[in-house]
Amino acid sequence: MVFQPDWQRELSRRWVTLQHRRALARDRAGPRRSALVMLAAAGLLALSAVYLARTLNAPGKARGAVPTVSVVVAASEIGFGQPLTPDRLKLADWPASALPAGSFAS
C-alpha cells in the first residue's frame, strides 16, 4: 500500500467528486439539449415548408399558362326564341386552342 499524505488524499477525493458532479450535469443536460435541437429542427422544417408553399403556388407566376381569348357566353339561362340582350351575356376567358365552332368575341 502506498502512503499518501492527507492533503493528497483530500485533493484526490475532491477531484473525483468534481468529476462525478460534471458527469451528472452532462447526463442531465443531454435530454434537454437534444429536445431543444429537435424543436429547432422542426421549426426550421416548418418555415421551409411555408416558404416553398408560398413560392411554388404564387398566383402571379402561372407556370405553363394556357393562352386565352375572351368569348361571349350566356350569363344566365336563355330560352328558345328569347332575344339576346347585354344583361343575358358576359365575356369569359377561354383557351385559345379550344375555341368552340361559331364562337365570337364581341
N, CA, C and O atoms as CSV, one atom per row, in Angstrom:
chain,resi,resn,atom,element,x,y,z
A,1,MET,N,N,0.841,-1.171,0.000
A,1,MET,CA,C,0.000,0.000,0.000
A,1,MET,C,C,0.892,1.242,0.000
A,1,MET,O,O,1.890,1.329,0.715
A,2,VAL,N,N,0.483,2.197,-0.837
A,2,VAL,CA,C,1.268,3.414,-0.985
A,2,VAL,C,C,0.754,4.436,0.019
A,2,VAL,O,O,-0.447,4.680,0.141
A,3,PHE,N,N,1.683,5.005,0.713
A,3,PHE,CA,C,1.335,6.008,1.708
A,3,PHE,C,C,1.197,7.360,1.023
A,3,PHE,O,O,2.103,7.798,0.314
A,4,GLN,N,N,0.041,8.033,1.239
A,4,GLN,CA,C,-0.187,9.371,0.696
A,4,GLN,C,C,-0.423,10.323,1.857
A,4,GLN,O,O,-1.097,9.981,2.829
A,5,PRO,N,N,0.128,11.496,1.749
A,5,PRO,CA,C,-0.151,12.480,2.793
A,5,PRO,C,C,-1.632,12.876,2.759
A,5,PRO,O,O,-2.310,12.658,1.755
A,6,ASP,N,N,-2.119,13.442,3.826
A,6,ASP,CA,C,-3.530,13.810,3.945
A,6,ASP,C,C,-3.967,14.796,2.865
A,6,ASP,O,O,-5.058,14.656,2.314
A,7,TRP,N,N,-3.165,15.754,2.564
A,7,TRP,CA,C,-3.559,16.758,1.578
A,7,TRP,C,C,-3.709,16.137,0.195
A,7,TRP,O,O,-4.559,16.575,-0.579
A,8,GLN,N,N,-2.890,15.110,-0.143
A,8,GLN,CA,C,-3.013,14.453,-1.446
A,8,GLN,C,C,-4.292,13.612,-1.507
A,8,GLN,O,O,-4.976,13.578,-2.530
A,9,ARG,N,N,-4.607,12.931,-0.390
A,9,ARG,CA,C,-5.837,12.148,-0.350
A,9,ARG,C,C,-7.061,13.052,-0.491
A,9,ARG,O,O,-7.992,12.738,-1.232
A,10,GLU,N,N,-7.049,14.174,0.225
A,10,GLU,CA,C,-8.170,15.124,0.153
A,10,GLU,C,C,-8.300,15.699,-1.255
A,10,GLU,O,O,-9.407,15.827,-1.779
A,11,LEU,N,N,-7.181,16.039,-1.857
A,11,LEU,CA,C,-7.199,16.570,-3.225
A,11,LEU,C,C,-7.730,15.524,-4.201
A,11,LEU,O,O,-8.515,15.861,-5.088
A,12,SER,N,N,-7.332,14.293,-4.063
A,12,SER,CA,C,-7.797,13.208,-4.924
A,12,SER,C,C,-9.290,12.991,-4.740
A,12,SER,O,O,-10.024,12.824,-5.714
A,13,ARG,N,N,-9.741,12.993,-3.481
A,13,ARG,CA,C,-11.167,12.800,-3.200
A,13,ARG,C,C,-11.994,13.930,-3.809
A,13,ARG,O,O,-13.044,13.678,-4.399
A,14,ARG,N,N,-11.538,15.154,-3.674
A,14,ARG,CA,C,-12.263,16.302,-4.233
A,14,ARG,C,C,-12.269,16.257,-5.766
A,14,ARG,O,O,-13.256,16.622,-6.404
A,15,TRP,N,N,-11.182,15.817,-6.329
A,15,TRP,CA,C,-11.100,15.711,-7.791
A,15,TRP,C,C,-12.106,14.687,-8.309
A,15,TRP,O,O,-12.795,14.935,-9.298
A,16,VAL,N,N,-12.190,13.554,-7.651
A,16,VAL,CA,C,-13.145,12.517,-8.043
A,16,VAL,C,C,-14.567,13.032,-7.880
A,16,VAL,O,O,-15.409,12.798,-8.748
A,17,THR,N,N,-14.849,13.727,-6.786
A,17,THR,CA,C,-16.185,14.285,-6.569
A,17,THR,C,C,-16.535,15.303,-7.642
A,17,THR,O,O,-17.660,15.322,-8.139
A,18,LEU,N,N,-15.577,16.151,-8.001
A,18,LEU,CA,C,-15.811,17.140,-9.048
A,18,LEU,C,C,-16.092,16.475,-10.390
A,18,LEU,O,O,-16.991,16.900,-11.116
A,19,GLN,N,N,-15.341,15.450,-10.721
A,19,GLN,CA,C,-15.567,14.733,-11.979
A,19,GLN,C,C,-16.933,14.059,-11.980
A,19,GLN,O,O,-17.615,14.038,-13.004
A,20,HIS,N,N,-17.331,13.516,-10.851
A,20,HIS,CA,C,-18.641,12.871,-10.741
A,20,HIS,C,C,-19.770,13.891,-10.940
A,20,HIS,O,O,-20.748,13.615,-11.635
A,21,ARG,N,N,-19.628,15.055,-10.332
A,21,ARG,CA,C,-20.637,16.110,-10.494
A,21,ARG,C,C,-20.726,16.577,-11.939
A,21,ARG,O,O,-21.819,16.819,-12.450
A,22,ARG,N,N,-19.585,16.703,-12.596
A,22,ARG,CA,C,-19.595,17.113,-14.009
A,22,ARG,C,C,-20.286,16.073,-14.879
A,22,ARG,O,O,-21.036,16.424,-15.790
A,23,ALA,N,N,-20.039,14.799,-14.606
A,23,ALA,CA,C,-20.682,13.729,-15.368
A,23,ALA,C,C,-22.188,13.754,-15.163
A,23,ALA,O,O,-22.944,13.577,-16.118
A,24,LEU,N,N,-22.633,13.972,-13.937
A,24,LEU,CA,C,-24.067,14.057,-13.673
A,24,LEU,C,C,-24.697,15.250,-14.384
A,24,LEU,O,O,-25.800,15.137,-14.919
A,25,ALA,N,N,-24.019,16.377,-14.395
A,25,ALA,CA,C,-24.540,17.564,-15.065
A,25,ALA,C,C,-24.660,17.319,-16.571
A,25,ALA,O,O,-25.634,17.746,-17.191
A,26,ARG,N,N,-23.680,16.634,-17.159
A,26,ARG,CA,C,-23.743,16.310,-18.598
A,26,ARG,C,C,-24.913,15.382,-18.880
A,26,ARG,O,O,-25.618,15.560,-19.873
A,27,ASP,N,N,-25.126,14.401,-18.025
A,27,ASP,CA,C,-26.217,13.453,-18.226
A,27,ASP,C,C,-27.578,14.129,-18.119
A,27,ASP,O,O,-28.503,13.791,-18.858
A,28,ARG,N,N,-27.701,15.088,-17.197
A,28,ARG,CA,C,-28.965,15.798,-17.059
A,28,ARG,C,C,-29.206,16.747,-18.217
A,28,ARG,O,O,-30.352,16.931,-18.629
A,29,ALA,N,N,-28.168,17.346,-18.746
A,29,ALA,CA,C,-28.322,18.320,-19.826
A,29,ALA,C,C,-28.546,17.632,-21.168
A,29,ALA,O,O,-29.064,18.256,-22.094
A,30,GLY,N,N,-28.173,16.376,-21.292
A,30,GLY,CA,C,-28.275,15.667,-22.567
A,30,GLY,C,C,-29.681,15.627,-23.145
A,30,GLY,O,O,-29.879,16.085,-24.270
A,31,PRO,N,N,-30.673,15.098,-22.419
A,31,PRO,CA,C,-32.030,15.036,-22.975
A,31,PRO,C,C,-32.614,16.421,-23.235
A,31,PRO,O,O,-33.327,16.613,-24.220
A,32,ARG,N,N,-32.323,17.379,-22.375
A,32,ARG,CA,C,-32.839,18.727,-22.566
A,32,ARG,C,C,-32.245,19.348,-23.827
A,32,ARG,O,O,-32.950,19.986,-24.609
A,33,ARG,N,N,-30.948,19.155,-24.012
A,33,ARG,CA,C,-30.277,19.712,-25.176
A,33,ARG,C,C,-30.786,19.059,-26.456
A,33,ARG,O,O,-31.018,19.751,-27.447
A,34,SER,N,N,-30.964,17.747,-26.455
A,34,SER,CA,C,-31.437,17.074,-27.666
A,34,SER,C,C,-32.883,17.459,-27.980
A,34,SER,O,O,-33.264,17.536,-29.148
A,35,ALA,N,N,-33.685,17.700,-26.945
A,35,ALA,CA,C,-35.056,18.151,-27.184
A,35,ALA,C,C,-35.062,19.534,-27.822
A,35,ALA,O,O,-35.863,19.801,-28.717
A,36,LEU,N,N,-34.182,20.407,-27.371
A,36,LEU,CA,C,-34.107,21.746,-27.970
A,36,LEU,C,C,-33.615,21.682,-29.409
A,36,LEU,O,O,-34.097,22.423,-30.265
A,37,VAL,N,N,-32.671,20.811,-29.675
A,37,VAL,CA,C,-32.175,20.660,-31.050
A,37,VAL,C,C,-33.296,20.148,-31.957
A,37,VAL,O,O,-33.462,20.636,-33.075
A,38,MET,N,N,-34.052,19.183,-31.486
A,38,MET,CA,C,-35.162,18.650,-32.282
A,38,MET,C,C,-36.249,19.707,-32.491
A,38,MET,O,O,-36.839,19.780,-33.569
A,39,LEU,N,N,-36.515,20.514,-31.483
A,39,LEU,CA,C,-37.502,21.576,-31.615
A,39,LEU,C,C,-37.042,22.615,-32.625
A,39,LEU,O,O,-37.845,23.085,-33.431
A,40,ALA,N,N,-35.774,22.981,-32.597
A,40,ALA,CA,C,-35.239,23.936,-33.561
A,40,ALA,C,C,-35.286,23.362,-34.968
A,40,ALA,O,O,-35.623,24.078,-35.911
A,41,ALA,N,N,-34.956,22.087,-35.127
A,41,ALA,CA,C,-35.010,21.451,-36.444
A,41,ALA,C,C,-36.442,21.417,-36.977
A,41,ALA,O,O,-36.666,21.659,-38.163
A,42,ALA,N,N,-37.402,21.122,-36.118
A,42,ALA,CA,C,-38.807,21.104,-36.532
A,42,ALA,C,C,-39.260,22.499,-36.952
A,42,ALA,O,O,-39.995,22.642,-37.929
A,43,GLY,N,N,-38.833,23.520,-36.229
A,43,GLY,CA,C,-39.182,24.892,-36.596
A,43,GLY,C,C,-38.606,25.281,-37.947
A,43,GLY,O,O,-39.288,25.909,-38.757
A,44,LEU,N,N,-37.355,24.913,-38.196
A,44,LEU,CA,C,-36.741,25.214,-39.491
A,44,LEU,C,C,-37.447,24.485,-40.631
A,44,LEU,O,O,-37.656,25.057,-41.701
A,45,LEU,N,N,-37.809,23.242,-40.407
A,45,LEU,CA,C,-38.541,22.495,-41.435
A,45,LEU,C,C,-39.912,23.112,-41.700
A,45,LEU,O,O,-40.350,23.171,-42.849
A,46,ALA,N,N,-40.586,23.566,-40.663
A,46,ALA,CA,C,-41.889,24.203,-40.843
A,46,ALA,C,C,-41.755,25.505,-41.627
A,46,ALA,O,O,-42.553,25.780,-42.523
A,47,LEU,N,N,-40.749,26.299,-41.289
A,47,LEU,CA,C,-40.545,27.555,-42.022
A,47,LEU,C,C,-40.195,27.299,-43.481
A,47,LEU,O,O,-40.661,28.018,-44.365
A,48,SER,N,N,-39.385,26.288,-43.741
A,48,SER,CA,C,-39.036,25.997,-45.132
A,48,SER,C,C,-40.251,25.475,-45.898
A,48,SER,O,O,-40.389,25.752,-47.089
A,49,ALA,N,N,-41.128,24.728,-45.239
A,49,ALA,CA,C,-42.345,24.250,-45.901
A,49,ALA,C,C,-43.260,25.416,-46.264
A,49,ALA,O,O,-43.835,25.443,-47.352
A,50,VAL,N,N,-43.391,26.365,-45.366
A,50,VAL,CA,C,-44.211,27.550,-45.652
A,50,VAL,C,C,-43.606,28.350,-46.800
A,50,VAL,O,O,-44.325,28.808,-47.689
A,51,TYR,N,N,-42.291,28.518,-46.781
A,51,TYR,CA,C,-41.619,29.260,-47.850
A,51,TYR,C,C,-41.830,28.577,-49.201
A,51,TYR,O,O,-42.162,29.239,-50.184
A,52,LEU,N,N,-41.641,27.274,-49.254
A,52,LEU,CA,C,-41.819,26.551,-50.513
A,52,LEU,C,C,-43.267,26.602,-50.983
A,52,LEU,O,O,-43.519,26.753,-52.178
A,53,ALA,N,N,-44.213,26.478,-50.074
A,53,ALA,CA,C,-45.619,26.530,-50.464
A,53,ALA,C,C,-45.985,27.893,-51.036
A,53,ALA,O,O,-46.761,27.984,-51.988
A,54,ARG,N,N,-45.429,28.945,-50.460
A,54,ARG,CA,C,-45.746,30.287,-50.962
A,54,ARG,C,C,-45.079,30.582,-52.293
A,54,ARG,O,O,-45.681,31.233,-53.147
A,55,THR,N,N,-43.853,30.122,-52.492
A,55,THR,CA,C,-43.152,30.444,-53.734
A,55,THR,C,C,-43.610,29.557,-54.884
A,55,THR,O,O,-43.671,30.023,-56.022
A,56,LEU,N,N,-43.930,28.303,-54.624
A,56,LEU,CA,C,-44.339,27.417,-55.708
A,56,LEU,C,C,-45.778,27.652,-56.146
A,56,LEU,O,O,-46.112,27.416,-57.307
A,57,ASN,N,N,-46.627,28.109,-55.249
A,57,ASN,CA,C,-48.033,28.339,-55.576
A,57,ASN,C,C,-48.373,29.820,-55.675
A,57,ASN,O,O,-49.504,30.218,-55.398
A,58,ALA,N,N,-47.406,30.632,-56.065
A,58,ALA,CA,C,-47.646,32.070,-56.159
A,58,ALA,C,C,-48.657,32.345,-57.271
A,58,ALA,O,O,-48.498,31.840,-58.382
A,59,PRO,N,N,-49.698,33.142,-56.989
A,59,PRO,CA,C,-50.719,33.389,-58.017
A,59,PRO,C,C,-50.191,34.204,-59.192
A,59,PRO,O,O,-50.717,34.071,-60.297
A,60,GLY,N,N,-49.197,35.022,-59.003
A,60,GLY,CA,C,-48.678,35.837,-60.097
A,60,GLY,C,C,-47.828,35.057,-61.082
A,60,GLY,O,O,-47.648,35.483,-62.223
A,61,LYS,N,N,-47.308,33.927,-60.653
A,61,LYS,CA,C,-46.427,33.140,-61.502
A,61,LYS,C,C,-47.150,31.874,-61.949
A,61,LYS,O,O,-47.026,30.830,-61.309
A,62,ALA,N,N,-47.891,31.959,-63.025
A,62,ALA,CA,C,-48.563,30.776,-63.546
A,62,ALA,C,C,-47.617,30.083,-64.510
A,62,ALA,O,O,-47.316,30.600,-65.586
A,63,ARG,N,N,-47.155,28.912,-64.114
A,63,ARG,CA,C,-46.214,28.175,-64.944
A,63,ARG,C,C,-46.983,27.410,-66.011
A,63,ARG,O,O,-47.955,26.714,-65.718
A,64,GLY,N,N,-46.542,27.548,-67.230
A,64,GLY,CA,C,-47.198,26.846,-68.324
A,64,GLY,C,C,-48.613,27.352,-68.541
A,64,GLY,O,O,-49.512,26.566,-68.841
A,65,ALA,N,N,-48.823,28.652,-68.393
A,65,ALA,CA,C,-50.146,29.224,-68.535
A,65,ALA,C,C,-50.640,29.049,-69.967
A,65,ALA,O,O,-49.893,29.239,-70.927
A,66,VAL,N,N,-51.886,28.690,-70.088
A,66,VAL,CA,C,-52.509,28.482,-71.398
A,66,VAL,C,C,-52.975,29.835,-71.917
A,66,VAL,O,O,-53.640,30.573,-71.190
A,67,PRO,N,N,-52.639,30.179,-73.165
A,67,PRO,CA,C,-53.132,31.449,-73.724
A,67,PRO,C,C,-54.653,31.399,-73.892
A,67,PRO,O,O,-55.211,30.413,-74.372
A,68,THR,N,N,-55.301,32.486,-73.486
A,68,THR,CA,C,-56.764,32.533,-73.555
A,68,THR,C,C,-57.214,33.717,-74.397
A,68,THR,O,O,-56.470,34.671,-74.624
A,69,VAL,N,N,-58.444,33.624,-74.845
A,69,VAL,CA,C,-59.104,34.727,-75.558
A,69,VAL,C,C,-60.457,34.950,-74.896
A,69,VAL,O,O,-61.007,34.042,-74.272
A,70,SER,N,N,-60.983,36.145,-75.032
A,70,SER,CA,C,-62.299,36.453,-74.474
A,70,SER,C,C,-63.378,36.069,-75.474
A,70,SER,O,O,-63.302,36.414,-76.653
A,71,VAL,N,N,-64.373,35.358,-74.993
A,71,VAL,CA,C,-65.520,34.978,-75.835
A,71,VAL,C,C,-66.793,35.363,-75.114
A,71,VAL,O,O,-66.798,35.506,-73.891
A,72,VAL,N,N,-67.856,35.528,-75.849
A,72,VAL,CA,C,-69.157,35.876,-75.286
A,72,VAL,C,C,-69.882,34.592,-74.927
A,72,VAL,O,O,-70.000,33.686,-75.753
A,73,VAL,N,N,-70.376,34.512,-73.676
A,73,VAL,CA,C,-71.128,33.349,-73.200
A,73,VAL,C,C,-72.409,33.830,-72.543
A,73,VAL,O,O,-72.565,35.018,-72.263
A,74,ALA,N,N,-73.322,32.909,-72.300
A,74,ALA,CA,C,-74.586,33.254,-71.647
A,74,ALA,C,C,-74.350,33.464,-70.156
A,74,ALA,O,O,-73.735,32.620,-69.503
A,75,ALA,N,N,-74.830,34.571,-69.613
A,75,ALA,CA,C,-74.708,34.864,-68.189
A,75,ALA,C,C,-75.773,34.131,-67.388
A,75,ALA,O,O,-75.569,33.836,-66.210
A,76,SER,N,N,-76.892,33.837,-68.005
A,76,SER,CA,C,-77.976,33.088,-67.368
A,76,SER,C,C,-78.642,32.235,-68.451
A,76,SER,O,O,-78.315,32.337,-69.634
A,77,GLU,N,N,-79.563,31.408,-68.026
A,77,GLU,CA,C,-80.232,30.527,-68.986
A,77,GLU,C,C,-81.073,31.352,-69.957
A,77,GLU,O,O,-81.828,32.237,-69.553
A,78,ILE,N,N,-80.926,31.044,-71.242
A,78,ILE,CA,C,-81.668,31.759,-72.286
A,78,ILE,C,C,-82.578,30.747,-72.968
A,78,ILE,O,O,-82.112,29.745,-73.510
A,79,GLY,N,N,-83.853,31.011,-72.936
A,79,GLY,CA,C,-84.821,30.097,-73.545
A,79,GLY,C,C,-84.850,30.260,-75.070
A,79,GLY,O,O,-84.371,31.254,-75.616
A,80,PHE,N,N,-85.428,29.254,-75.740
A,80,PHE,CA,C,-85.514,29.279,-77.194
A,80,PHE,C,C,-86.399,30.432,-77.642
A,80,PHE,O,O,-87.529,30.587,-77.179
A,81,GLY,N,N,-85.860,31.238,-78.551
A,81,GLY,CA,C,-86.620,32.350,-79.094
A,81,GLY,C,C,-86.513,33.634,-78.304
A,81,GLY,O,O,-87.049,34.653,-78.740
A,82,GLN,N,N,-85.850,33.637,-77.167
A,82,GLN,CA,C,-85.699,34.867,-76.388
A,82,GLN,C,C,-84.608,35.729,-77.019
A,82,GLN,O,O,-83.617,35.203,-77.525
A,83,PRO,N,N,-84.784,37.038,-76.990
A,83,PRO,CA,C,-83.778,37.921,-77.580
A,83,PRO,C,C,-82.488,37.943,-76.732
A,83,PRO,O,O,-82.529,37.792,-75.511
A,84,LEU,N,N,-81.352,38.134,-77.411
A,84,LEU,CA,C,-80.064,38.250,-76.717
A,84,LEU,C,C,-79.864,39.708,-76.323
A,84,LEU,O,O,-79.699,40.575,-77.181
A,85,THR,N,N,-79.880,39.966,-75.042
A,85,THR,CA,C,-79.670,41.319,-74.524
A,85,THR,C,C,-78.368,41.342,-73.726
A,85,THR,O,O,-77.908,40.294,-73.271
A,86,PRO,N,N,-77.762,42.532,-73.547
A,86,PRO,CA,C,-76.481,42.617,-72.826
A,86,PRO,C,C,-76.524,42.056,-71.405
A,86,PRO,O,O,-75.506,41.565,-70.917
A,87,ASP,N,N,-77.664,42.115,-70.735
A,87,ASP,CA,C,-77.734,41.588,-69.370
A,87,ASP,C,C,-77.748,40.055,-69.334
A,87,ASP,O,O,-77.524,39.474,-68.273
A,88,ARG,N,N,-78.003,39.396,-70.452
A,88,ARG,CA,C,-78.001,37.935,-70.523
A,88,ARG,C,C,-76.681,37.367,-71.048
A,88,ARG,O,O,-76.514,36.150,-71.127
A,89,LEU,N,N,-75.751,38.245,-71.405
A,89,LEU,CA,C,-74.465,37.816,-71.956
A,89,LEU,C,C,-73.320,38.370,-71.102
A,89,LEU,O,O,-73.463,39.390,-70.429
A,90,LYS,N,N,-72.168,37.659,-71.149
A,90,LYS,CA,C,-70.971,38.154,-70.467
A,90,LYS,C,C,-69.744,37.634,-71.210
A,90,LYS,O,O,-69.826,36.690,-71.996
A,91,LEU,N,N,-68.606,38.272,-70.943
A,91,LEU,CA,C,-67.334,37.836,-71.526
A,91,LEU,C,C,-66.655,36.868,-70.566
A,91,LEU,O,O,-66.660,37.060,-69.350
A,92,ALA,N,N,-66.070,35.820,-71.149
A,92,ALA,CA,C,-65.349,34.836,-70.333
A,92,ALA,C,C,-64.051,34.483,-71.049
A,92,ALA,O,O,-63.994,34.487,-72.278
A,93,ASP,N,N,-63.016,34.178,-70.281
A,93,ASP,CA,C,-61.751,33.733,-70.859
A,93,ASP,C,C,-61.870,32.260,-71.239
A,93,ASP,O,O,-62.375,31.444,-70.468
A,94,TRP,N,N,-61.397,31.936,-72.439
A,94,TRP,CA,C,-61.493,30.584,-72.966
A,94,TRP,C,C,-60.137,30.213,-73.554
A,94,TRP,O,O,-59.490,31.069,-74.157
A,95,PRO,N,N,-59.683,28.974,-73.403
A,95,PRO,CA,C,-58.398,28.592,-74.005
A,95,PRO,C,C,-58.420,28.800,-75.520
A,95,PRO,O,O,-59.355,28.374,-76.198
A,96,ALA,N,N,-57.394,29.448,-76.039
A,96,ALA,CA,C,-57.360,29.776,-77.468
A,96,ALA,C,C,-57.333,28.530,-78.338
A,96,ALA,O,O,-57.830,28.562,-79.464
A,97,SER,N,N,-56.773,27.447,-77.852
A,97,SER,CA,C,-56.680,26.229,-78.663
A,97,SER,C,C,-57.971,25.427,-78.668
A,97,SER,O,O,-58.085,24.464,-79.427
A,98,ALA,N,N,-58.950,25.792,-77.843
A,98,ALA,CA,C,-60.190,25.020,-77.742
A,98,ALA,C,C,-61.419,25.894,-77.963
A,98,ALA,O,O,-62.435,25.712,-77.292
A,99,LEU,N,N,-61.340,26.832,-78.887
A,99,LEU,CA,C,-62.497,27.686,-79.154
A,99,LEU,C,C,-63.607,26.875,-79.805
A,99,LEU,O,O,-63.352,26.117,-80.741
A,100,PRO,N,N,-64.836,27.026,-79.321
A,100,PRO,CA,C,-65.953,26.316,-79.942
A,100,PRO,C,C,-66.224,26.852,-81.354
A,100,PRO,O,O,-65.974,28.020,-81.651
A,101,ALA,N,N,-66.733,25.984,-82.199
A,101,ALA,CA,C,-67.064,26.403,-83.580
A,101,ALA,C,C,-68.163,27.458,-83.531
A,101,ALA,O,O,-69.146,27.308,-82.806
A,102,GLY,N,N,-67.993,28.508,-84.295
A,102,GLY,CA,C,-69.011,29.562,-84.372
A,102,GLY,C,C,-68.956,30.552,-83.201
A,102,GLY,O,O,-69.898,31.324,-83.019
A,103,SER,N,N,-67.914,30.552,-82.427
A,103,SER,CA,C,-67.829,31.499,-81.303
A,103,SER,C,C,-67.446,32.874,-81.815
A,103,SER,O,O,-66.861,33.008,-82.890
A,104,PHE,N,N,-67.776,33.887,-81.044
A,104,PHE,CA,C,-67.429,35.253,-81.417
A,104,PHE,C,C,-66.977,36.017,-80.190
A,104,PHE,O,O,-67.337,35.667,-79.066
A,105,ALA,N,N,-66.185,37.064,-80.402
A,105,ALA,CA,C,-65.553,37.789,-79.293
A,105,ALA,C,C,-66.222,39.112,-78.968
A,105,ALA,O,O,-65.815,39.767,-78.008
A,106,SER,N,N,-67.220,39.532,-79.713
A,106,SER,CA,C,-67.873,40.800,-79.412
A,106,SER,C,C,-69.354,40.694,-79.699
A,106,SER,O,O,-70.091,41.662,-79.509
